Amino acid sequence: MAKKLTAGVLNGTAYQETMTVTWNGEEFEVDIRPLNNKEALEIEELMQEGVAVKGTPTLKGKVAQTLQFDTKANLRGRKRAAIKAVAYGTVDPMITEQVVENEFPPKLVDEIAGRIYEITGIGNKQQVQEAVENDDDSFLQS
């Protein structure tokens, strides 16, 4: 029998874990948590900067896809997303967006953000890859 889905069962942003990162030969621990829905939406929007996918119906009832990709804009958006994710997803209130941007090395920002994305459920690369491989355009149809 399945459990009843409640906020208490899910833990949500109350879930925390301690992550170990290495910088200049030293190990550091940082406590992280998953992002809430509002934070995750903001991060996912930033990750999509510079990417526009347009669908046009064809005569055969399918959707032709057009992808416009601005590499620089996407890189800037992804970097801003990682900085915000670390600021939002770390438990220490002293780790603010400004601190992350100005004091954390990019390697650590990417590493910590990657784990926060994972525990939040952001950026399922396998799902995206399967959609591309299967030429799945259903996400363009409403």
BELQUI-V417146 format. One record per backbone hydrogen bond with DSSP energy under -0.5 kcal/mol. NH is the residue of the N-H (numbers start at 1). CO is the residue of the C=O. Records with the same first field share a line. If there is no record, write none. Layout:
NH = CO, CO
This chain:
6 = 4
10 = 6
11 = 7
12 = 10
14 = 11
15 = 12
17 = 32
19 = 17, 30
21 = 19, 28
23 = 26
26 = 23
28 = 21
30 = 19
32 = 17
33 = 89
34 = 15
40 = 36
41 = 37
42 = 38
43 = 39
44 = 40
45 = 41
46 = 42
47 = 43
48 = 44, 45
49 = 46
51 = 48
52 = 68
54 = 52, 66
56 = 64
58 = 62
61 = 58
64 = 56, 62
66 = 54
68 = 52, 66
69 = 67
70 = 50
71 = 69
74 = 70
75 = 71
76 = 72
77 = 73
78 = 74
79 = 75
80 = 76
81 = 77
82 = 78
83 = 79
84 = 80
85 = 81
86 = 82
87 = 83
88 = 84
89 = 85
90 = 86
91 = 31
95 = 92
96 = 94
100 = 96
101 = 97
102 = 98
103 = 99
104 = 99, 100
108 = 105
109 = 105
110 = 106
111 = 107
112 = 108
113 = 109
114 = 110
115 = 111
116 = 112
117 = 113
118 = 114
119 = 115
120 = 116
121 = 117
122 = 117
125 = 123
128 = 124
129 = 125
130 = 126
131 = 127
132 = 128
133 = 129
134 = 130
135 = 132
136 = 131
137 = 135
140 = 137
141 = 137, 138
